Amino acid sequence: MGSQKNFSIDILNEEEAWRLFKLVADDHVENREFKSTATEVAQACKGLPIALTTIARALRNKSVPEWKSALQELRMPSEVNFEGVPAEAYSTIELSFKNLKGEQLKKIFMLCSLLGNSICTSYLFQCCMGLGILQKVNKLEDARNKLYALVHELRDSCLLLEGDSNQELSMHDVIRDVAISIACREQHAVLVRNEDVWEWPDDIALKECYAISLRGCSIHELPEGLECPRLEFLHINPKDSLFDINNPCNFFTGMRKLRVVDFTRMQLLLLPSSIDLLVNLQTLCLVECMLDDIAIIGKLKNLEILSFWGSGIVKLPEELGHLTKLRQLDLSNCFKLKVIAPNVISRLVRLEELYMSNCFVEWDDEGPNSERINARLDELMHLPRLATLEVHVKNDNVLPEGFFARKLERLSWALFAIDDHETMRTLKLKLNSVSICSKKLQGIKDVEYLCLEKLQDVKNVLFDLDTEGFSQLKHLHVQNNPDFMCIVDSKERVPLDDAFPILESLNLYNLIKLERICQDRLSVQSFNELKTIRVEHCDQLSNIFLLSAAKCLPRLERIAVINCRNIQEIFAVDGEYDAIDHQRIEFGQLRTLCLGSLPELTSFCCGVKKNRQAQGMHETCSNEISSLEDKLDISSALFNEKVALSNLEVLEMNKVNIEKIWPNQLPVAMFLCFQNLTRLILRKCPKLKYIFSASMLGSFEHLQHLEIRHCKGLQEIISKEGADDHVPPNFVFLQVTTLILLGLPELKCLYPGMHTSEWPALKLLDVSACDQVTVFDSELFSFFKSSEEDKPDIPARQPLFLLEKV
């Protein structure tokens, strides 16, 4: 957008939106005759401030019929209806549209307006390819990357929003309504949505129509004899999919320029026979449809994209082998599909992408000359352009040798749900109760995203699966593997320095026998590109890595360790290794640290003897702390002076039994290592007595969010450690905007002594179930001379804040 820094303006929630709407429209909207309609108008604005203010201002002092008319206009946008919408809202969005560079962006923007509230990027891609919007690209992968770049431009222009996932987009209702108006005006598009009673446009309008989108409408039959000679895009998604729609044979006779046809959630036992007249059809989507005979699709010789996503087909007939120009075939979630006729797939010589996740085809494992009723997996090996494959295989009997050796852009075998890495070469193995022959895993070394689940007889990921160290792997996710004892045992074959050289993320989940991630200490070269570590439910681990140098893991940004009941330290230092005795251990890029349900955790990083890490004897580890105790402060504090986390921004802890986060008496330089902390969240840490010491608090000048919940033993937020008894301290929380204190029965005060505090940025304060503390007081504390020593006594009940200083 050209600005140096962009700030997101949040959509208002329902209560905030109504307050703003009422403020602009005047309080008369609360009157009985107005309120119902006014509320619906406000809700139709979906929290968009510009829509709320402009529409509320336009309807101010209007009559009830005018309000109802406006509501109807919001629900059914068109070129005519938009005459009544405030000019400011329409003109702002239309101006953004006119300033888009190039026809591609404008076409994608108008297309998105026809696709509903939530837009799947893969579906948008299919439509764009079918309409010829993405031109001058040779491969689908290149076209997809081009689309992503164009979508990014639309988001930068605030015409598209991010969706609920990485693979979804959304368009605000008001923006979409303006886009539909533009499409109606410039492309003669027709959109009908959420209507129980509606009629097809008249013959004149249909003859000019470029696109028709019917979404959420009551429709029980397709009309005969529609003349739409300019129609290129047809999408029908009826309100009720239970009806068997009457589809006349000649339905497509007058639509011969169609390039994209999408029937969603329809019962189409027989497709209209006139579909074979669609010689220009590029994309056919039959999504979640009840289908029977689909053989006629084989006559669509120019078809490039065919999707049966979630449909009820049981067989892919041999006629589909005639689709020799097909580039993408999507059979994902076709749970009933069991049979693919032999030699159908092998004849799709231009196929680039094949998606078959959650599709349980009974692949044939007989020899090539045997009588077969089903396809063999080796047919996939004869497709010269295949770059993306997602396929589910029940066992490795049907898997040809060298199946993974072929270089594919994206490969996914036996999917299970994990983070999206769509553009990577992905292998997801889930073998349940079957082991796999090592010869059939040849080529696994080339994957970029590897997911392993329920592999039998694999104890060492690195050398049982790839002896060369996974030189291309960027993301490793391992879960539910009962036999894994380590990820890397470098003593067997290859030095650890050569293992996972470009790995960026490591996720380990529910590995009940995992004792070590690496059997040997971590060197400077090991895991040099690692950015994210997440470990959950690995109960045999005592630490994540054993370090051998002060600057290991130089790019590590995020750590999450959760529900590992024997973790004692996050990182350990070999007690017999002297290289880092006099150096600070630096994690200079670490931004986020999340620790949860770690009952044995005592330290973030400390020294241990080699025999403990070699034997994995967790029950005796308390007697095996090395002689580094004098050099590394491994008291009950989580952090010590040997660790530097200079860029840590977020620290979250839940159910961790540490007594204190930072030691009491350490150099100021150590506290400066936490100067960038912005969020500190503590939950259910029962042994904590305080959070900060008075001497260190000034180091947290960037702290914005402080949240403490259900820490039963917490008595004060700031302890007196390091404070000057002769000068009452003034604590300034310069940037704290949020303070939440919940369920702290022992909390008595902010600080146990005379003091003042300032909170100039505080916006949210929530103090609940803290029975021993008073939140506010309007007067200074009362102090009285003690009979025993000349020091002020502190009242038993102190306020957290003085009103003058909040």
N, C-alpha and C positions, 0 to 999 in steps of 0.2 A: 504493500500500500504506500510505500515511500517514506513512512515514518521511521525514526530512529529506534523507537520502542513502541510496541503495540500492547494495549491493555484491553483485556476482555471485559465487556459490560454484560453482566449476567442477566439472563432472563428472569423476570420477577416471578416470585411464587404467587399463588392465587390471592392470598391476603394482601400482599404488597401491591399487586396489580389492581385490585379493587380500590385500595386507598388512593392510588394515583388517579385511577379512572374517575372516582367520585370527586376528587379535588378539582379536576379539570371540568367535569360535566356538571358540577354543582350538586348540592345535597338533595335536590328534588328527585334524584334517581332512587333514593331510599323510599319514596312514596309508593304505596301499595300498587298503584296502576302502572308504575314504571319499573319497579325493581326486578321483576322476573325477566323481562326483555332486556333490561340494561345489564343484568348479570350475565346473560347469554352473550350479549355483544362483547362485554369485557373478556369473557372466557374465549371467545373466538379470536381475540387478539393474541392469545397464547403467551402472554407475558412480555411481548415485545414493546418496549417503552414508546418507540416512535408511533406504532399503531395505536396504542392506548391513548396517547395524548392527542393525536390528530383526529381520530374518530370521536373521542369524547368531546373535543372542542367543536367538531362539526355538528354533533347532535345536541349540543347545549341549547336548552329552551325549545326543543322541537317537540312535536306532539307524539303521542303513543303510536299512531299509524306510521309516522316517519321513522321511529325507532325500529318498528317491526320490518319495515321495508329495507332499512339498512342492514338488519340482521340477515334477511334473505339474500341481499346482495353479497354479503360476506361469505355466505354458504355456497352461492352459485355465481362465481365470477365469470364475466364475459366482457367483451368490448363495450357492449351497451350498458350493462349493469355498473361498470366501473365509472360511469359518468357521475355517480353520486358519492364516490369515495373522495375524501379530502385530497386536494391536489398535491399537498406536501408529501404524503406517503407515496402516492403513485409516481410522482415526478422524480422523487429521490431514487427509487428503485429503477425506474426506466432510464434515468440518466446513467446509473451504474451499468446497466445493460448496454446502452449505446456506446459507452467508453471501453467496452471489451474489445480487445485486439483480435481481429480475425473472425471469420465466419464459423470456424470450428467451435470456439468458445460459446458463441451465441446459440448455435444449434444444440450443444450439450446442455446449456442452461434451459432452453425451452423444452428439450426432451426430458430433463429431470422433473419439470413441472407436471408431466403426464404420468410419472411413475409412483406417486404416492408420498406419504410422509417419510417413510424409511426406505432408502434407496440402497440396494445391494450393489456394490461396485462391480461384482462379476456379472450381474444382470445388465447394468448400465453398459458394460463393455460389450456384451453380446448384442445389445441394441445398436450401439455405435458402429460396430463392425457391419451389422446388417444394413444399416442406412448409408454406409459408405462415408461416414464422418471422419474416420481415421484412415487416411490414405497415405500413399507413398511410404509404406512400411512392408517389408518382406515377410516378417515373422510375427506371429501373434504376440510373442513375448515383447517384441519391440513396440507393437501397437498398444499393448497394455501399459507399458512404461510411459508412452506418449499420453495416454488417457490420464494416468496418475498426475502427470505434470500439468495438464490442462485443468483437472479438478482442483489441484493446488492453487492455480491462478483464480479460479472461481471462489475458493474459500478465502483467499487473500482479499478478494473484492467484496467479501461479506455476503455473497449471493448464495453460498452453500455453507452448511454447518457440519461439524463432525457428528457421526452417528454414535450409537451405543457400543460399537466395536470398531476394530480397525478396518473391517470390511463393509462398513455401512456409512452412508452419508444421509443427511437430512436437509430439507429446505423449509424454512419457516413458512407457516401457512400464508401470511400476508405477502411475503415475497413470491411464493408459488402462485398465489392468485393473480398477482401482477404479471408473472411470467406466462400464465395461461391466457391472460388477456392479450399479451403480445403475440403468443402463438396463434390465438384465434384470429387476430388481425392480419398477421403476416403470412401464416401458413394454412389458414382455414382449418385449424385443428378443432376437434370436437371432444370435449371431456364431460362425462356424466358420472357423478359419484354419489353414493349414499342416497339414491332415490328409489323409492318403492314404485312410484308411478312416473313414467317418462315415455317419451316418444322419440323415434328416430327422426333426424332432421329431414326436411323436405328434399325433393329430388334435386332442386337447384343447388342447395347447400352441399349435398352429398357429392355432386359432380365436381365441386371445387375442393373437396376435403383432402387434406394431405395425411392427417393422423386422426384416429379414433381411439379413445381410451375410455372403457366402461369399467368402473371400479366400484364394488360394493353395491351394485344395482340389482334389482329384481329382474331377472331375465329367464324366460322359460323356452324360448325358441329363437333361432336365427332366422331372419326374414329372407324371403326369396327375392331374387331379381334386383338386388341393390346395385345401382350403377355408380361406382366410385372410380372413374378412370384414372384419377390422380393419386389415389390412396396408396401410401407406401408403408404405413405403420398401423397395425391393428392389435389392440390389447383388450381382452375381455376377461374380467375376474368377477363373476357374479356374487351376489350377496349370499345365496344359498346354494351350496354345491350338491345338495341331495337330489336335485332334480335332474332327470335325464333330458338334456336339451334336444329339442327337435332341430336337427341340422340338415336342411335340404341339400340335395346333391349339387344343385347349381349355385350354392351360396357364393362361391368365389368367382363366378363367371364374369361379373362386372368389375373385378378388382385385380386385373392382370398385372398391374405395376407393383403389387405388394412385394416389399423387401423383408419386412419383419412381421411375423404372426406369433402372438403369445396368447394361448388359452390356459388359464390358471383355475384350478379347482373346478373342473367341469367333467361331467360324465359324457364321454364321447366314445361309445362302443364302436362306432364306425365314423371315420373322418369323411367329410363331404368329398365325393368323387371328383368334384371340380378342382380340388387342390392341385391336381396334376397340371392345371393350366398356368400355375404360378411359376413361370420360367425364370422370373427375376428374384425369386425368394432366396434370401441369403441366410436368414435366421429363423428357425422354428423352435418355439419353446412350448412344450406341453407339460406344465408344472403341476404336480399333485393332481393329476387327472386320472379318472378311471378309463382305461383304454383296453381294447380287445385286439382288433385287427389293425396293425400299423404297417402292413406290407406296402400300401400305396405310397408311403413316404419314399420308397425306393425310386419313384419316378421323378423326384425333385433333383434333377441332375446337377443343378448349379448350387445346391445347398452347401453352405460352409459351416454353419453352427447348428447343432441339433441337441436339444436338452429335453430329457425325460425326468428331470429332478423330482424325486419323491412320488413318481407316478406308479400305477399298479400294473405295469407290464410284467408278464411272466416269461416272455421269450423275445429275443431279438432275431427276427426272421432273416433268411438268406437274401431276401430282396434288398435289404439295406446295404448289402455289399456293392450295389450299383452306385452308391454315393461317393464316387471317386474324387470329388472336389471337397469332401468334408474335411474340415480342419480342426474342429472341436466337437467331441461327443461327451455329453454329461449324463451319466447314469447314476449319479449319487443318490443315496437313500431310496433306491428302487429295491425295497426289501423282498419283494416277491419274485424278482428276476432270478431265475435259476439256470436258464438255458440261453446260450449264444450259439447260433448255428455255426458249424465248422466253416472256416475260411471266410467268414464275414469280415472280421477285423483285419485280416491280412490283406484284404482287397482295398482297404481304405488307405491308399498309398500316400495321400497328402495329409493324413492325420498328424496334427502337432500336439494335441492335448486330449487325454483320455482320463475322465474322472469317474471312479467306481467306488468311492468310499461308502461304507455301509451297504454294499451290494454284494450278496453272497452267492455268486455264480459257482456252480459245481464244475470247476475246471476239470477237463479230461486229463488223465495221467497215462493213458495208453500210448503205444508207439504210433508213429506217423502213418503207418500203413494199415492200422486197425480200423474196424468199423466204428465210427464215432457219431454221437448225437450232440456233442458239446465241443466248444472251442478248447484249444490248448493254449497255455500261456506263451509257448514259443512263437505263436503268431505275432505277438507284440515285438519280437526281435527282428521282424522283417519289415517294419515300418520305418522307412529311411528318414522321415522328418519328425518322428516322435520326440518331443522335448519334455513333456510333462505327463506324469503317470501317477494316478492314485488307484490302488487296487488292493482288495482284501483277499488274502489267501489263508485258508484254514490250516494247511500243513505244507511242509516242504516237499512232499511227494510229487506235487504238480509243478514244482519250481525247476526250470531248466538250469543246468550249470552255466555259470557266467551271466546270470540274469542281471546282476547289479554292475557288471563290468562295463556296460555300455554307458557312455557319457550322456546323461540327461540333464536338462536345465533344472527340472523339479521332479523328484521321485518321492512317492509316498506309498509305502506298503503296509497294510494292516493299520489303518488309522485309529487313533484315540485322541480325545480332545486335549489339546495343549495350546500354548500361545501361537498366534498366527505368524508364520514365516513363509508366506505364499511364494515369494520370488526366489526362494532358495532351493537347492537340490536337497530334498528331504527324504529320509528313510525312517519309518516308524514301524518297529518290530513289536508285535504282540503275539506270542506263540502259545499262550495258555499252558498246555501240558506237553508240548512237543519240543524236542531239541532240534536243532538245524545243522545240517552237514556243512562243514567249514568250506568245502569246495563251492557250495552254492552262494557263499557270502563274498566270493571274489568280486572286487570292485567297491566294496563297502568303504574303502579308504577314501574315496572321492566325495563322500557326502559332506554337506555343509551343516545340516541340521539332523541330528540323530536322536531318536527316541527309542528307548529300550524298556519293554515291559514283559515280565513273566518269562524271561529266558531261562531255560533249564541248563544246568551243568556249566554255567559261566561264572567264574569266580573272580577273574581279572579282566576288566573291560578292555584295557589297552591291548594286551597280548593274546587274549583268547579270540578277539575279533579283528584286530589289525596290528600286525607286527611292525608296521612302519610309523606308528605314532599318530595316525589321523591328521595328516598334514594339512587337509583342507577344512577340517571341522571347525565351525564357529559356535555352534550351540549344542550342548549335550544335556539331555533330560533322561534320567533313569528313575524308574519307579516300580514298586511291587515285584522286585526280583529277590526271591528268598535265598539264593545261593551266593550273591555278590559279597565278597569279603573286602575287596578294594577296587578302586578304579585304575590305579597304576601300581604295578609292582616292578619297579625299575631294575631290580636285582636280577631279573630273569634273562632279559635279552637286550633291550635298548636303553641307553641312558635316559634319565628323566628329562634332561635338557632338550631332547628331541621329541618329547611327547606333547601333543596338543599345542603346537607353536602359535596358532592364531585363534584359539578358543576364546570366545567373548562371554559366554554365560554357561554356568554349571548349575543344574537343578537336580537334587537328589531327594527322593520321596519314598518313605516306607521301605527301607532296605534293612531288614531286621538283623542281618549278620554282618553288616558293613562295619569293620573295625578301623579301617584307615582309608582315606581318599588316596593318599600316596604312602607307600611303605617306607620310602626314604625321605630325608629332609628336602625341603624345597629350595632350589638354588635361584640365583638372580634371573637366569634364562627361562626357568620353568613358568608356564602359564603367564607369559609376559603380557598377553593382550587381554587377560581376563578382567571383565568389568562387573559381572554380577555373580554372586554365590547365593544360592538358596538351598537350605538343608532342612528337611522336615521328617519327623518320625524315624530317625536313625538312632536307635537306642544304645548301640554298642560303641558309638563314637565318643571319644573323650575330648577331641579337639578337631578342628577343620584341617589345618596344615601344621607341619613341623617346619619352622623357618631356620634357615642357615645363614641369612644375610639381612642387613638392616633395611634394604630397599627391595625386598621381594614384592611381587604383585603391584607394580608401579601404576597400573591403570585401573585398579579396583575401585568401583564407585558405589556399589550396593552390596550389603550383607544382610541376609535374613536367616536366622537359626531358630527353629520353632519345634517344640515338642520333642526334644532329644534329652531324655531323662538322665544320661550319664555325661553330658558335656560339662567339663570342668573349666576349660578355657577355650576361647575362640581360636587363638593361635598359641602355639607352644614354641619355646626356644630350646634347642638341644643343650642340655646342661654340660655336655662334654665338648661343645664346639665354642671356641673362644673368639671367633671373628667379630661378634657384635657385643662383646662385653662392655665396651666403652662408647658405643654408638646408640643413638636414638633410633628406634624402629619406626619408620615413616610409612604412613598410608596417605600420601599427599592428595590423592584424588577421591578418597572415600567421602561420599555425600550422605548416605543413608545407612543407618545401623538399626536393625529391628531384632530384638531378642525376646522370645516368648516361651513360657513353660519350660524353663531350664532349672530344675530344682537344685542341681549340683554345681551350677556355675559360680566360680569364685573370682575369675579375672578375665579381662579381655585378652591379655597376653602375659605369659609368665614362663619361667624356666622349668623344665622337667628333665629327669634322668633318662638316658637312652633306653635302659631296660624296661621302663614303663611303656614307652611307645612301641617297643618291639614286641612285648608280650601281651599288650592289651589288658593288663591286670588292673581293672578299674577299682576293685575293692581294696587294693593296698596302696593306691596312689598317694594317699595322705602321708605315707611314710617315705615317699620317694621324691619329694621336692628337692631339687638340686641345690648345690652350694651357691647358686646364683641368688639366693634369697637376700644376701647382703647387698647385691647390686641391683636387682630388680625388686621393687617394693611390692611384694605380693601379700599385702595385708588383706583385710576384708573389703577393700575398695576395688571397684571394677577396673579403673584405669590407674596407671602408675607413671612415674616420671620417664620411663624408657619408651613410652609410646607417644607418637605425634599424629594427631588427627586434625590438621590445620584447616581443612575444608569441610569438616563434618557439619551438615546442616540439619539433619533430622536424627534424633535419638529416641527410640521407642522401646520400652521394656514392659513386659507383662508376665507376672508370676515368676519373678527372679528373686532369689533369696539373698541378695547382697545386702550388707549393712550400710554401705555408703558408696556413692558413685565415684567421688574423688577423694584422695587422701587429705588429711588435715593440713599437714605442713610440707608444702612443696614449693619450689621456686616459682615466682610469678611467670617465668617463661613457659612453665608447664601449662598453666592455665590459659595462656595465650594460644595454646594449641587447639583450644575449643572456641576461639573468638568468633567463628562464623556460624555457630549453632543458632538456628532460628526456631526449631520446634523441639520441645522436650515433653514427652508423653510417658507417664508412669502409671501402671495399673497393677494392683494386687501384688505389691512388693512389701511383704509384711514386716521385714526386718529394718527397713529404712527408718531412721529417726529424724533425719533432716535431708534437705536437698543440696543446698549450697553452704559454704562457709563464708563468713563475712569478708575474709581477705581475698576471696577469688571472685566475688560477684561482679566486680567491675569488668571482668573479662568477657561477660556475656552481653555485650552491648547491642548485638544484633538479634537477640532473642525476641520472638514475636508471639509465640504460642506456648503457654505453660499449662499443662493439664495433668492433674494428679487425682487418681480415683482409687478408692478402696485399699489404700495403704494403711493398714490397721495400726501400725506402730508409729506412724509419723507424728512428731510432736511440734515441730517448727519447720518453717520453710528455709530459714537462714540460721545457721548456728553461730555461736560467738567465737568460734575458732579463728584466731588471727586478728580479732578486733582490738582496737585501742580502747581500754576501759575508761580513759579520761575524756574522750571526745565522742559524744553520741553520733553514730553513723547516720548518714542520709543515703538511702538506697534509691537509685534512680533506674527505673525500668523504662528506658527511653523509647523502645519500639514495641513493647508488649501490647498487643491488641486484644488478646484472648487469655483469660485466666479462668480455669475451671478447677474447682476443689469439691470433690464429691466423696462421701462415705469415709471421712477421716475422723474417727471417734476420739482420737487422742490429740488431735491438733489443737494447740492452745494459743498460738500466736504466729505472727510473721517472723518475729525476732525476739528473743528473750532478754530484752534490755531496752533502755531508753534509745529511741531512734525516730527518724522520720522517713517517709517513703514517697516517691513521686511516680505517677503512672500517666504521663501526658497523652499516650496514644491509646489507652484502654477503651475498647468498644464493647466487649462482651465479658461480663462477670457472672459466673454461676457458682454459688457456694451453697451446697446442700448436704444435709446429714453430717455436719461438723458441729456437734452439739456444745463443744467446750470453747468455741471461739465466737466473738462478736464481730460482725462484719464491719459496721460503721460506728464512728463516734464523732461528735462535732466539737469536742473539747480536747485539749492536751491531756496526756496521762497525768495522774496524780502520783507523786512519788513522796515517800516519807523516809525520814532518817532511820536507819537501822540501829538497834541498841548495841549490836555487837561490833559492827564495823562501819566506817564512814563511806557507805555505798548506798545508792538508792535501791529500795525494794521495788519489785515489780508487782503490780496487781495480779491477782490470780486469774483474772479474765481481761485480756487485752483486745482491743479492736484491731482488725486487719488494716483498716484505713481510717485516716482522718479526712473528713469531707473537704477540708481546705486544700488537701494535697492530691486528691484523686484526679 
